[in-house]
Amino acid sequence: MTFRFTTAGESHGRGLVAILEGMPAGLPVAAERVNAELRRRMGGYGRGARMKIEADQIEWLAGVRAGETLGSPIAMLVWNRDWEHWQDVMAPEADAPGAERRRQVTRPRPGHADLAGSLKYDRQDARDILERASARETVARVACGAICKLLLEQFGVEIGSHVVALGDVTARLPAALPVPLNPAADASAVRCLDPEAERAMVARIDAAKAAGDTLGGVVEVLALGLPVGLGSHVSWDRKLDGRLAQALMSIPAVKGVELGLGFEAARRKGSEVHDEILPGFARATNRAGGTEGGMTTGEPLVARVAMKPISTLMAPLRTVDLRSGGPAAAQAERSDVTAVPAMGVIAEAMMALVLAQAALEKFGGDALSETKRNFAGYMAQVRARTPKGVAS
């Protein structure tokens, strides 16, 4: 079975389309479960005016009937409410002779796709680039990820995230993360589990907004309940940790991904890095973050994702005008001060997409009932190989 997803649409176009192929038939789905994830993506202190305009909800276009998937491609549509203010700007029809479109972008923003995209695609108006490069596209990713979360839930897998740093403020983590994680994180304005750090983060966001600046941060995203053996060691493109890194790095403005100890592992001795194996194949620690050799270990999968500050500044940086070639101040598009809390929700979706693909590769099945039988058989095989413990 081929598993893949794709998205279409521009930030201020009519809407966004999400297509997810490879889901087995018989998976119970509901628009409200998808819409709940879209609402989570819209939240977080520091978001801009766009989030006050949109009310993201999907319309099923294909692949679902009577509340269950059909095994055929699933297509979803999310309309952009802001389209009504941008129809002339984004209209697909050619301009009248001598006419010039409003809101052209000729002063590319440092840190955005504006300049490289304009040169690569030979466009005179960087809006042809930024509309697709915008993080608005991730609405469709979150919709696809929501379906994948529903699949993974059938096998006892939970995915959640929380903010561990925003700007120069780092949260103190509790001794044990709450289960389930997302209700606790979502209760915070910045999706942070440390109330003191939350207050400091809000203050940093207010200060950055007053200065016309933006902030980045780090999110931790976790998957609990995974079986051992998803992914593979046999080829570079089947290694699960590599696939996760690629998926998470594809999120707009993300510049770093690490699993488990990540870069810290390079500074420690081997005895302080590797996870000892105990009777019953449990691990004494989870420094690897849930993967070894490109496969899941059965421990929690833990990734940290670093997002740079958003490139649209209300106090713009220097740039060059594409028309004149002379110096200019960068374009100031409407934007957020920070989108780090929302990035966590997007990271959950990308992790869910990778894990759903890996699970379906491992267990197969055109129908959910078949996938479940295959899963049960594999888990019985693993249990049969698992020592019951030895006397000390």
C-alpha positions in Angstrom: 0.0 0.0 0.0 1.3 3.4 -0.9 1.1 6.0 1.9 1.6 9.7 1.0 0.1 13.1 1.5 0.2 16.3 -0.4 -1.2 19.8 0.0 -2.2 22.6 -2.3 -3.1 26.2 -1.8 -1.7 29.7 -1.0 -1.9 31.8 2.1 -4.4 34.2 0.7 -5.9 32.0 -2.0 -9.5 30.6 -1.9 -8.5 27.7 0.4 -6.2 24.8 1.2 -6.6 21.3 0.0 -5.2 18.2 1.8 -4.9 14.8 0.2 -4.0 11.7 2.2 -3.6 8.4 0.5 -3.0 5.0 2.0 -5.3 4.9 5.0 -6.9 1.5 5.4 -10.7 1.2 5.1 -12.8 1.2 8.2 -11.0 3.8 10.3 -13.6 5.8 12.3 -13.2 9.5 11.6 -15.1 12.7 12.4 -14.7 16.2 11.1 -14.8 17.6 14.7 -11.6 15.6 15.6 -9.8 17.2 12.7 -11.2 20.6 13.4 -10.1 20.3 17.1 -6.5 20.0 15.8 -6.9 23.0 13.5 -8.1 25.1 16.5 -5.1 24.0 18.5 -2.9 25.2 15.6 -4.5 28.6 15.7 -3.8 29.2 19.4 -0.9 30.5 21.4 0.0 33.9 22.8 1.8 36.1 20.2 -0.2 35.1 17.1 -1.2 37.8 14.7 -4.5 39.3 13.4 -4.9 36.5 10.8 -6.0 34.1 13.5 -8.8 36.4 14.4 -10.1 36.3 10.9 -9.9 32.5 10.2 -12.1 29.8 11.7 -10.4 26.7 10.2 -12.8 23.8 9.5 -12.5 21.0 7.0 -15.0 19.9 4.4 -14.7 16.3 3.3 -14.3 16.0 -0.4 -13.5 12.3 -0.9 -12.5 9.1 0.9 -15.0 9.1 3.8 -18.5 7.7 4.0 -20.8 7.1 7.0 -18.0 8.2 9.4 -15.4 5.7 8.1 -12.5 5.8 5.7 -13.1 3.9 2.4 -9.5 3.0 1.6 -9.4 5.5 -1.2 -7.6 8.9 -1.1 -9.0 11.2 1.5 -9.4 14.8 0.4 -10.2 17.7 2.7 -10.8 21.4 2.0 -10.3 24.4 4.3 -11.6 27.7 3.0 -9.7 30.9 3.7 -12.0 33.5 5.1 -9.5 36.2 4.3 -9.8 35.5 0.6 -12.6 38.0 0.2 -10.1 40.8 0.9 -7.5 39.4 -1.5 -9.5 38.3 -4.5 -8.1 40.9 -6.9 -4.6 40.3 -5.6 -4.7 36.5 -5.9 -7.1 36.2 -8.9 -5.8 33.5 -11.3 -7.0 35.4 -14.4 -4.5 37.6 -16.3 -4.4 41.3 -15.6 -5.9 43.8 -18.0 -3.3 45.5 -20.3 -1.5 48.2 -18.3 -3.0 47.1 -15.0 -0.9 46.5 -11.9 -1.8 44.3 -9.0 -2.0 45.6 -5.5 0.3 44.4 -2.7 3.2 43.4 -4.9 6.3 42.4 -3.0 9.5 43.6 -4.4 11.5 44.1 -1.2 12.4 40.5 -0.1 12.5 39.7 3.6 15.8 38.4 5.0 15.1 34.9 6.4 12.2 34.1 4.1 11.9 32.3 0.8 11.2 35.7 -1.0 14.6 36.3 -2.7 15.8 32.7 -3.4 12.4 31.8 -4.7 12.1 34.8 -6.9 15.4 34.1 -8.6 14.8 30.4 -8.9 11.4 30.7 -10.4 12.2 34.0 -12.3 9.3 36.0 -10.7 9.2 39.8 -10.5 6.7 39.8 -7.7 7.8 37.8 -4.6 4.2 37.3 -3.7 4.3 34.4 -6.2 6.7 32.8 -3.8 5.7 33.9 -0.3 2.0 32.9 -0.7 3.0 29.2 -0.9 6.0 29.5 1.4 3.8 30.9 4.1 3.1 28.7 7.2 -0.6 28.9 6.4 0.0 25.8 4.3 0.5 23.8 7.5 -3.3 23.9 8.0 -3.5 21.1 5.5 -0.7 19.2 7.1 -2.4 19.3 10.5 -5.6 18.1 8.9 -3.7 15.1 7.4 -1.9 14.5 10.7 -5.2 14.5 12.6 -6.3 11.5 10.5 -3.0 9.8 11.2 -3.5 10.4 15.0 -6.8 8.7 14.8 -5.1 5.7 13.2 -2.4 5.6 15.7 -4.9 5.8 18.6 -6.3 2.4 17.4 -2.9 0.9 18.5 -2.6 2.8 21.8 -0.2 5.5 20.6 -0.5 9.1 22.0 1.3 12.1 20.4 1.7 15.4 22.3 4.0 18.4 22.6 4.9 21.3 24.9 7.1 24.4 24.7 10.4 24.0 26.5 12.0 27.4 25.5 10.8 30.7 24.0 13.4 33.3 23.2 15.9 33.2 26.1 13.4 31.7 28.6 13.8 28.0 29.3 11.2 26.0 31.2 11.9 23.8 34.1 10.3 20.4 33.3 8.3 18.4 35.8 9.8 15.2 37.1 7.2 13.3 35.1 5.2 14.8 32.2 1.4 14.7 32.6 -0.5 12.0 30.8 -2.3 12.9 28.6 0.1 15.7 27.7 -1.8 18.0 25.4 -4.7 19.0 27.7 -2.1 20.2 30.3 0.0 22.0 27.6 -3.0 23.6 25.9 -4.1 25.1 29.1 -1.1 27.4 29.0 -1.2 30.5 26.8 2.2 29.5 25.4 1.7 25.7 25.8 4.4 25.6 28.6 4.2 23.3 31.6 6.2 25.7 33.9 3.9 28.5 35.1 6.9 30.8 36.1 8.5 30.3 32.7 5.1 30.9 31.0 4.8 34.4 32.7 8.4 35.2 31.5 7.6 34.1 28.0 4.5 36.2 27.8 6.5 39.2 29.0 9.2 38.5 26.3 6.5 38.4 23.6 5.1 41.7 24.7 8.5 43.3 24.7 9.3 41.9 21.2 6.0 43.1 19.9 6.6 46.6 21.2 10.0 46.6 19.5 8.7 45.4 16.2 10.6 42.2 16.6 9.9 38.4 16.7 10.9 35.4 18.8 11.7 31.7 18.2 11.9 28.8 20.5 12.0 25.0 21.1 9.2 22.5 21.3 9.4 18.9 22.6 7.2 16.5 20.8 6.6 12.9 22.1 4.9 9.7 21.0 4.0 7.2 23.7 2.9 3.6 23.3 4.9 2.8 20.2 5.8 -0.8 19.5 9.4 -1.8 19.0 10.6 -2.1 15.4 9.0 0.6 13.4 11.4 1.8 10.7 14.4 -0.2 9.6 18.2 -0.3 9.6 18.6 -1.8 6.1 18.6 1.4 3.9 19.2 5.0 4.6 15.7 6.2 3.5 13.9 3.7 5.7 15.6 4.8 9.0 12.8 6.3 11.1 14.9 8.9 12.9 16.1 10.2 9.5 12.5 10.4 8.2 11.4 12.2 11.4 14.2 14.7 11.1 13.3 15.5 7.5 9.6 15.8 8.3 10.1 18.1 11.2 12.8 20.2 9.4 10.2 20.8 6.6 8.1 22.9 9.0 8.5 26.6 8.0 11.2 28.4 10.1 12.4 25.2 11.8 16.2 25.1 11.8 17.1 22.3 14.1 15.9 18.8 15.2 17.3 16.4 17.8 16.2 13.1 19.2 16.8 12.2 22.8 20.0 13.8 24.0 20.7 15.1 20.5 23.8 17.3 20.4 24.4 16.7 24.1 25.3 13.1 23.3 28.3 14.4 21.5 29.7 15.9 24.7 29.3 12.9 26.9 31.1 9.6 27.3 29.5 6.4 25.9 28.7 5.2 29.4 26.6 8.3 29.9 24.7 8.1 26.6 23.6 4.6 25.8 20.5 3.1 27.4 21.2 -0.1 29.4 18.9 -3.1 28.7 17.2 -4.7 31.7 15.5 -8.0 32.1 12.3 -8.0 30.1 14.1 -5.8 27.5 13.1 -2.6 29.4 15.6 0.3 29.3 17.2 1.9 32.4 17.0 5.3 30.6 15.8 6.8 27.4 18.7 9.0 26.3 18.3 7.8 22.7 14.9 9.3 22.6 13.1 6.1 21.5 15.2 5.0 18.5 18.2 2.9 17.8 19.6 1.9 14.4 16.7 3.7 12.7 14.0 1.8 14.5 11.8 2.4 17.5 12.9 0.8 20.8 9.4 0.7 22.4 10.4 3.6 24.7 8.8 7.1 24.3 9.8 8.8 21.1 11.2 12.2 22.1 12.2 14.9 19.6 13.0 18.6 20.2 12.4 21.1 17.4 14.0 24.5 17.2 12.2 27.3 15.4 13.9 30.6 14.4 12.2 33.9 14.8 9.6 34.7 12.1 11.2 36.7 9.3 8.5 39.4 9.0 9.6 42.3 11.3 7.6 45.4 11.9 10.9 47.1 12.3 12.3 45.8 9.0 15.8 44.8 8.2 17.8 46.0 5.2 17.2 44.4 1.8 17.4 45.3 -1.9 14.5 46.2 -4.1 14.0 43.7 -6.9 12.9 46.4 -9.4 15.5 49.1 -8.8 18.3 47.0 -7.4 18.8 49.7 -4.8 18.8 49.4 -1.0 15.4 49.3 0.8 13.7 48.3 4.0 12.2 44.7 3.8 8.5 44.3 3.2 6.3 44.1 6.3 3.6 41.5 5.8 1.0 40.9 8.5 2.5 38.3 10.8 2.9 36.8 14.3 5.4 37.9 17.0 5.9 34.2 17.6 4.3 30.9 16.4 6.3 28.5 18.6 3.2 27.2 20.5 1.5 26.5 17.1 4.7 24.9 15.7 4.3 22.2 18.4 0.9 21.3 17.0 2.3 21.1 13.5 5.3 19.0 14.8 2.8 16.6 16.3 1.1 16.3 12.9 4.4 15.7 11.1 5.4 13.0 13.6 2.0 11.4 13.2 2.3 11.3 9.5 5.8 9.6 9.7 4.7 7.1 12.3 1.5 6.2 10.5 3.5 5.6 7.4 5.9 3.4 9.3 3.1 1.5 11.0 1.4 0.8 7.8 4.6 -0.4 6.2 5.1 -2.8 9.1 1.6 -4.1 9.5 0.0 -3.5 6.1 -3.7 -4.2 5.5 -6.3 -2.7 3.2 -8.8 -2.7 6.0 -8.3 -1.6 9.6 -9.4 -5.0 10.8 -6.6 -6.6 8.8 -4.0 -4.1 10.1 -5.1 -4.9 13.7 -4.8 -8.7 13.1 -1.3 -8.2 11.7 -0.4 -5.9 14.7 -1.7 -8.4 17.2 0.3 -11.2 15.6 3.5 -9.2 15.6 3.1 -8.1 19.2 2.5 -11.8 20.2 5.8 -12.6 18.4 7.6 -9.9 20.3 6.1 -11.1 23.7 7.3 -14.6 22.9 10.8 -13.4 22.5 10.7 -11.2 25.6 12.3 -12.8 28.8 10.0 -12.8 31.8 12.9 -11.8 34.0 15.8 -13.6 35.7 16.7 -14.1 39.3 19.3 -11.7 40.6 
